[in-house]
Amino acid sequence: TTPQGFPRNGLPLNAMQPNQRDAAFALLQASVSAAGYQKALDIILLQRDLGNDPDAYYVTVFGTPGSGAPWGWRWEGHHLSRNFTLIDDQIAVTPLFLGAWPTTSDAGLRAMPREEDAARELVTSLPENLRSQAIFQQNTLTRHITQNDPEVRPLEPVGIAYTDVPAAQQQLIEEIIQSYLHAMPDQASQASRARIDAAGFAQIRFGWAGPLEPRKPHYYRIQGPTFLLEYDNSRNSGTHIHSVWREFTTDFGRDFL
């Protein structure tokens, strides 16, 4: 997602009539899972802690819904970008961007708890010889590499292979993957999971960069043959998350077109 203050397209919630705003939220709720909708609401609620307008989210429609031709729409604002491309009976929901700042609000709200904690549990629980393989550099990367690139290719393989870690850590890798898939609607989540399963877990790798202590800047990456997850928590002393889930062939519905 683009930084605060960067020009955005579409109609913002704060310029909509009440019925339009209600319809925008209804469309978002209908387009994601229950978990994905709650996560979106939590990310939006965090804007109040930053003194931002929680209605500074933009809705953009591409094409004509119901025309029979491909169309899409996007919900975008600070730390939340959800993209939907619909072609016949197929839907693509990536790129998917989720972020959070602060990681814990004054009221104790955490929008992305397991995305952060499960990865730290994973790397800290590895035996020393495996942990040294998983940590591919001592300092954080400071940002996610793919940024807003419209198309991404696999990044350099780093870290440790899924098949080289014990079962308990494999379960944590799967938990992180599922936390992003669970934010998608069922049809898209099941299709994405099927592609991951078909490609196999042998080529999935987990890599960590930065300190292991909480509230220290860090980055991790999980990459497989079909997808890339980048998670960066480098800003504001490790309390400011940017993360992106990309799929190499299905972003923006490319494989449907």
C-alpha positions as CSV (number, residue, x, y, z in Angstrom):
1,T,0.0,0.0,0.0
2,T,1.1,3.6,-0.6
3,P,2.2,5.9,2.3
4,Q,-0.1,8.3,4.0
5,G,-0.5,11.4,1.9
6,F,0.2,9.7,-1.3
7,P,-2.5,10.4,-4.0
8,R,-5.1,7.6,-4.2
9,N,-7.8,6.8,-6.7
10,G,-11.5,6.1,-6.1
11,L,-14.1,7.6,-3.8
12,P,-13.1,7.9,-0.1
13,L,-15.5,6.8,2.6
14,N,-15.5,10.3,4.1
15,A,-17.0,11.7,0.8
16,M,-19.8,9.1,0.6
17,Q,-23.4,9.5,1.7
18,P,-24.3,7.2,4.7
19,N,-26.1,4.7,2.4
20,Q,-23.1,4.6,0.1
21,R,-20.7,4.1,3.0
22,D,-22.9,1.2,4.3
23,A,-22.9,-0.3,0.9
24,A,-19.1,-0.1,0.7
25,F,-18.6,-1.9,4.0
26,A,-21.2,-4.5,2.9
27,L,-19.3,-5.1,-0.3
28,L,-16.1,-5.5,1.6
29,Q,-17.7,-7.9,4.0
30,A,-19.2,-10.0,1.1
31,S,-15.8,-10.1,-0.6
32,V,-13.7,-11.5,2.2
33,S,-13.9,-14.1,5.0
34,A,-15.3,-13.3,8.4
35,A,-11.7,-13.3,9.7
36,G,-10.6,-11.0,6.9
37,Y,-13.4,-8.6,7.5
38,Q,-12.6,-8.4,11.3
39,K,-8.9,-7.8,10.5
40,A,-9.8,-5.0,8.2
41,L,-12.0,-3.4,10.9
42,D,-9.2,-3.7,13.4
43,I,-6.6,-2.1,11.1
44,I,-9.0,0.7,10.4
45,L,-9.7,1.2,14.1
46,L,-5.9,1.6,14.7
47,Q,-6.0,4.8,12.7
48,R,-7.6,6.6,15.7
49,D,-4.4,5.9,17.7
50,L,-2.4,7.7,15.0
51,G,-4.8,10.6,14.8
52,N,-5.8,9.6,11.3
53,D,-9.2,9.7,9.7
54,P,-10.6,6.1,9.9
55,D,-12.8,7.0,6.9
56,A,-9.8,7.8,4.6
57,Y,-10.2,4.6,2.7
58,Y,-10.9,4.6,-1.0
59,V,-13.2,2.4,-3.1
60,T,-12.4,2.0,-6.8
61,V,-14.3,0.0,-9.4
62,F,-12.7,-1.2,-12.6
63,G,-15.1,-2.2,-15.4
64,T,-18.8,-2.8,-15.1
65,P,-20.1,-5.3,-12.5
66,G,-22.8,-7.6,-14.0
67,S,-21.9,-6.9,-17.6
68,G,-20.4,-10.3,-18.2
69,A,-17.0,-8.7,-18.9
70,P,-14.1,-9.0,-16.5
71,W,-14.3,-6.4,-13.7
72,G,-12.7,-5.7,-10.4
73,W,-12.7,-3.4,-7.4
74,R,-10.3,-2.3,-4.7
75,W,-10.5,-1.1,-1.1
76,E,-7.4,0.8,-0.2
77,G,-6.1,3.1,2.5
78,H,-3.4,3.2,5.2
79,H,-2.2,-0.3,6.0
80,L,-5.0,-2.0,4.1
81,S,-5.2,-2.8,0.4
82,R,-7.7,-5.5,-0.8
83,N,-7.9,-6.2,-4.6
84,F,-10.6,-8.2,-6.3
85,T,-10.6,-9.3,-9.9
86,L,-13.7,-11.2,-11.2
87,I,-13.7,-13.1,-14.5
88,D,-16.7,-15.4,-15.1
89,D,-17.0,-17.5,-12.0
90,Q,-13.4,-17.0,-10.9
91,I,-12.0,-14.5,-8.4
92,A,-8.5,-13.3,-7.7
93,V,-7.8,-11.5,-4.4
94,T,-4.1,-10.8,-4.6
95,P,-2.1,-8.6,-4.1
96,L,-3.1,-8.6,-0.5
97,F,-1.6,-6.0,1.8
98,L,-2.0,-5.9,5.6
99,G,-0.3,-3.6,8.0
100,A,-0.6,-2.4,11.5
101,W,0.7,0.5,13.6
102,P,0.8,0.4,16.5
103,T,1.1,-3.3,16.8
104,T,-0.7,-3.0,20.1
105,S,-3.1,0.0,20.6
106,D,-3.6,1.9,23.8
107,A,-6.7,-0.2,24.4
108,G,-4.7,-3.4,23.9
109,L,-6.0,-4.1,20.3
110,R,-3.6,-6.2,18.2
111,A,-4.7,-6.4,14.5
112,M,-2.0,-8.9,13.5
113,P,-1.0,-10.9,16.6
114,R,-0.2,-14.4,15.3
115,E,1.4,-13.0,12.1
116,E,4.1,-11.5,14.4
117,D,4.2,-14.0,17.3
118,A,4.1,-17.3,15.4
119,A,7.1,-16.3,13.3
120,R,9.1,-15.3,16.4
121,E,8.0,-18.5,18.2
122,L,9.2,-20.4,15.1
123,V,12.7,-19.0,14.9
124,T,13.4,-18.9,18.6
125,S,12.3,-22.5,19.1
126,L,14.6,-23.9,16.5
127,P,17.8,-25.7,17.6
128,E,20.8,-23.4,17.3
129,N,22.1,-25.1,14.2
130,L,18.8,-24.7,12.4
131,R,18.2,-21.2,13.7
132,S,21.5,-20.0,12.2
133,Q,20.2,-21.3,8.8
134,A,16.8,-19.6,9.2
135,I,18.4,-16.2,10.1
136,F,19.7,-15.0,6.7
137,Q,21.1,-11.7,8.1
138,Q,21.5,-10.0,11.4
139,N,19.8,-6.7,10.6
140,T,16.3,-6.2,9.3
141,L,15.7,-5.4,5.7
142,T,13.9,-2.1,6.6
143,R,11.1,-2.7,4.1
144,H,9.5,-5.4,2.1
145,I,11.3,-5.8,-1.2
146,T,8.4,-6.1,-3.6
147,Q,6.8,-2.8,-2.5
148,N,4.0,-1.8,-4.9
149,D,5.4,-3.7,-7.9
150,P,2.5,-4.7,-10.2
151,E,4.1,-8.0,-11.0
152,V,6.5,-10.0,-8.9
153,R,8.9,-12.9,-9.4
154,P,10.3,-15.3,-6.8
155,L,12.9,-13.6,-4.7
156,E,16.3,-15.0,-3.8
157,P,15.9,-18.2,-1.8
158,V,16.9,-17.5,1.8
159,G,16.5,-19.1,5.2
160,I,15.6,-22.7,5.8
161,A,13.5,-25.2,4.0
162,Y,10.1,-26.3,5.4
163,T,11.3,-30.0,5.2
164,D,14.4,-29.2,7.2
165,V,12.6,-28.0,10.4
166,P,10.9,-30.2,13.0
167,A,7.2,-30.9,13.0
168,A,6.4,-28.2,15.6
169,Q,8.0,-25.5,13.5
170,Q,6.4,-26.8,10.3
171,Q,3.1,-26.3,12.1
172,L,4.0,-22.7,12.8
173,I,4.9,-22.1,9.2
174,E,1.5,-23.5,8.2
175,E,-0.2,-21.3,10.8
176,I,1.3,-18.2,9.3
177,I,0.4,-19.2,5.8
178,Q,-3.2,-20.0,6.9
179,S,-3.5,-16.6,8.7
180,Y,-3.2,-14.9,5.3
181,L,-5.4,-17.5,3.5
182,H,-8.1,-17.1,6.1
183,A,-8.3,-13.4,5.3
184,M,-9.5,-14.4,1.8
185,P,-13.0,-15.6,0.7
186,D,-13.4,-19.3,0.8
187,Q,-13.3,-19.8,-3.0
188,A,-10.0,-17.9,-3.3
189,S,-8.5,-19.4,-0.2
190,Q,-9.2,-22.9,-1.2
191,A,-7.8,-22.3,-4.7
192,S,-4.6,-20.8,-3.3
193,R,-4.2,-23.6,-0.9
194,A,-4.7,-26.2,-3.7
195,R,-1.9,-24.5,-5.7
196,I,0.4,-24.6,-2.7
197,D,-0.4,-28.3,-2.0
198,A,0.1,-29.2,-5.7
199,A,3.5,-27.5,-5.8
200,G,4.4,-29.2,-2.6
201,F,6.0,-27.9,0.6
202,A,9.5,-29.1,-0.1
203,Q,10.4,-25.8,-1.8
204,I,8.8,-23.5,0.8
205,R,11.4,-21.6,2.8
206,F,11.3,-19.5,5.9
207,G,13.8,-16.7,6.4
208,W,14.3,-14.2,9.3
209,A,16.3,-11.0,9.4
210,G,17.0,-8.9,12.5
211,P,16.9,-9.4,16.3
212,L,14.7,-12.0,17.9
213,E,13.4,-9.9,20.8
214,P,9.9,-8.3,20.7
215,R,9.8,-4.6,19.8
216,K,13.0,-4.9,17.8
217,P,13.0,-4.2,14.0
218,H,12.7,-7.4,12.1
219,Y,11.6,-9.0,8.8
220,Y,10.7,-12.4,7.7
221,R,9.8,-14.1,4.4
222,I,8.0,-17.3,3.5
223,Q,8.2,-18.2,-0.2
224,G,7.1,-21.2,-2.2
225,P,6.7,-22.0,-5.9
226,T,3.4,-20.3,-6.1
227,F,3.4,-17.5,-3.5
228,L,5.5,-14.9,-1.6
229,L,4.8,-13.6,1.9
230,E,6.9,-10.6,3.0
231,Y,6.5,-9.3,6.5
232,D,8.4,-6.3,7.6
233,N,8.3,-4.8,11.1
234,S,11.2,-2.5,10.9
235,R,9.7,0.9,11.6
236,N,9.1,2.6,14.9
237,S,11.2,0.3,16.9
238,G,9.5,-2.9,15.7
239,T,5.9,-1.7,16.3
240,H,4.9,-0.9,12.7
241,I,4.0,-3.8,10.4
242,H,3.9,-3.9,6.6
243,S,3.1,-7.3,5.0
244,V,2.2,-8.5,1.5
245,W,0.9,-11.8,0.1
246,R,1.7,-12.1,-3.6
247,E,1.0,-15.0,-6.1
248,F,3.2,-15.3,-9.1
249,T,0.7,-16.3,-11.7
250,T,-2.7,-15.2,-10.2
251,D,-2.1,-11.6,-9.0
252,F,-4.8,-9.4,-10.5
253,G,-6.3,-12.5,-12.2
254,R,-3.6,-12.8,-14.8
255,D,-4.0,-16.5,-15.3
256,F,-7.7,-16.1,-15.8
257,L,-7.3,-13.5,-18.6
